Amino acid sequence: MEKNIQTETETQGRSLVPSHPLQRIAHNIRLTGWITLWVQLALALVSGLSLLFAATGREFADRSNPGLGIGIFWAISGILVLLFGVFWDFRYTRIGRRLANPNPTLHPSKADTTRAIRLGIMVGLVGLLITILGAGVSVSVLVAKAVSQPPGVAITDPNKIIRALDVFIVVANINGIAAHFVGVVASMWLLERVQQH
């Protein structure tokens, strides 16, 4: 009997996920916050670099396309919302740490935790909307350029050529969409976990 208790204690000690429900939720919130933070930060970096390439390429262009300028505006706006989302992911890690604290007076309430997660969902949805608008405008410009090119004939108007900077704007917006999607999915998963408790 004593050996069974010792084996059970060792098994619980080796477990990476705590067994107490509140400790599991705290662990899930912290882990999800860190994973989402790094994934969104990496995608924000890719979007930022793509926009940097697009912006420097626009400086060398003879005439800039106003449609692409709008795409850049939406992409920059999406990145700013994404950076707030990254900050909010870090906040999730702090909420998880407070929930894991052995002192129950330091625990955030369920209502506060739910409110923070819902705000994270709203930030992600706003970011999705902004970057979808940017991607839509950028893709529309690319389609217009592609349709206006006569097949098999040399293009004499340089504004009708699809340039790499046009594609970089689309890449920035698509990465923004992916980053915001990751944030929304992670926040919705956390909300479900918290509400089950």
JOGIHU-V643615 format. One record per residue. N is the residue number from 0. SS is DSSP state (H for helix, E for strand, - for the rest). PHI is phi in whole degrees, 0 to 359 (* if undefined). BURIAL is # if it has 24 or more other ideal C-beta (glycine too) atoms within 12 Angstrom, else .. Layout:
n: [N | N]
ss: [SS | SS]
phi: [PHI | PHI]
burial: [BURIAL | BURIAL]
This chain:
n: [0 | 1 | 2 | 3 | 4 | 5 | 6 | 7 | 8 | 9 | 10 | 11 | 12 | 13 | 14 | 15 | 16 | 17 | 18 | 19 | 20 | 21 | 22 | 23 | 24 | 25 | 26 | 27 | 28 | 29 | 30 | 31 | 32 | 33 | 34 | 35 | 36 | 37 | 38 | 39 | 40 | 41 | 42 | 43 | 44 | 45 | 46 | 47 | 48 | 49 | 50 | 51 | 52 | 53 | 54 | 55 | 56 | 57 | 58 | 59 | 60 | 61 | 62 | 63 | 64 | 65 | 66 | 67 | 68 | 69 | 70 | 71 | 72 | 73 | 74 | 75 | 76 | 77 | 78 | 79 | 80 | 81 | 82 | 83 | 84 | 85 | 86 | 87 | 88 | 89 | 90 | 91 | 92 | 93 | 94 | 95 | 96 | 97 | 98 | 99 | 100 | 101 | 102 | 103 | 104 | 105 | 106 | 107 | 108 | 109 | 110 | 111 | 112 | 113 | 114 | 115 | 116 | 117 | 118 | 119 | 120 | 121 | 122 | 123 | 124 | 125 | 126 | 127 | 128 | 129 | 130 | 131 | 132 | 133 | 134 | 135 | 136 | 137 | 138 | 139 | 140 | 141 | 142 | 143 | 144 | 145 | 146 | 147 | 148 | 149 | 150 | 151 | 152 | 153 | 154 | 155 | 156 | 157 | 158 | 159 | 160 | 161 | 162 | 163 | 164 | 165 | 166 | 167 | 168 | 169 | 170 | 171 | 172 | 173 | 174 | 175 | 176 | 177 | 178 | 179 | 180 | 181 | 182 | 183 | 184 | 185 | 186 | 187 | 188 | 189 | 190 | 191 | 192 | 193 | 194 | 195 | 196]
ss: [- | H | H | H | H | H | H | H | H | H | H | H | H | H | - | - | - | - | - | - | H | H | H | H | H | H | H | H | H | H | H | H | H | H | H | H | H | H | H | H | H | H | H | H | H | H | H | H | H | H | H | H | H | H | H | H | H | H | H | H | - | - | - | - | - | H | H | H | H | H | H | H | H | H | H | H | H | H | H | H | H | H | H | H | H | H | H | H | H | H | H | H | H | H | H | H | H | H | H | H | - | - | - | H | H | H | - | - | - | H | H | H | H | H | H | H | H | H | H | H | H | H | H | H | H | H | H | H | H | H | H | H | H | H | H | H | H | H | H | H | H | H | H | H | H | H | H | H | - | - | - | - | - | - | - | - | - | H | H | H | - | - | - | H | H | H | H | H | H | H | H | H | H | H | H | H | H | H | H | H | H | H | H | H | H | H | H | H | H | H | H | H | H | H | H | H | -]
phi: [* | 295 | 293 | 296 | 294 | 295 | 297 | 295 | 295 | 295 | 296 | 292 | 293 | 279 | 294 | 282 | 258 | 300 | 274 | 291 | 303 | 293 | 293 | 296 | 296 | 299 | 297 | 298 | 295 | 296 | 296 | 296 | 300 | 292 | 297 | 295 | 303 | 289 | 294 | 293 | 295 | 295 | 291 | 295 | 296 | 297 | 297 | 297 | 294 | 298 | 292 | 297 | 298 | 294 | 292 | 291 | 292 | 294 | 294 | 269 | 285 | 294 | 231 | 271 | 269 | 297 | 296 | 288 | 298 | 293 | 298 | 294 | 302 | 294 | 294 | 296 | 299 | 297 | 292 | 297 | 295 | 295 | 295 | 295 | 298 | 295 | 301 | 292 | 299 | 296 | 297 | 302 | 296 | 290 | 297 | 299 | 294 | 294 | 293 | 281 | 297 | 294 | 275 | 293 | 288 | 271 | 290 | 290 | 289 | 298 | 295 | 294 | 296 | 297 | 297 | 296 | 292 | 296 | 296 | 298 | 295 | 297 | 299 | 296 | 291 | 296 | 298 | 300 | 300 | 297 | 287 | 293 | 300 | 297 | 295 | 298 | 295 | 295 | 293 | 299 | 296 | 296 | 295 | 299 | 293 | 294 | 289 | 280 | 277 | 288 | 289 | 74 | 241 | 296 | 273 | 265 | 266 | 295 | 286 | 267 | 277 | 280 | 261 | 298 | 295 | 297 | 288 | 299 | 294 | 296 | 300 | 298 | 291 | 295 | 295 | 296 | 299 | 298 | 296 | 293 | 297 | 301 | 296 | 294 | 297 | 297 | 293 | 295 | 296 | 296 | 300 | 297 | 297 | 292 | 288 | 289 | 280]
burial: [. | . | . | . | . | . | . | . | . | . | . | . | . | . | . | . | . | . | . | . | . | # | # | . | # | # | # | # | # | # | # | # | # | # | # | # | # | . | # | # | # | . | # | # | . | # | # | # | . | # | # | . | # | # | # | . | . | # | . | . | . | . | . | # | # | . | # | # | # | # | # | # | # | # | # | # | # | # | # | # | # | # | # | # | # | # | # | # | # | # | # | # | # | # | # | # | . | # | # | # | . | . | . | . | . | . | # | # | . | . | . | . | # | # | . | # | # | . | # | # | # | # | # | # | # | # | # | # | # | # | # | # | # | # | # | # | # | # | # | # | # | # | . | . | # | . | . | . | . | . | . | . | . | . | . | . | . | . | . | . | . | # | # | . | # | # | # | # | # | # | # | # | # | # | # | # | # | # | # | # | # | # | # | # | # | # | # | . | # | # | # | . | # | # | . | . | .]
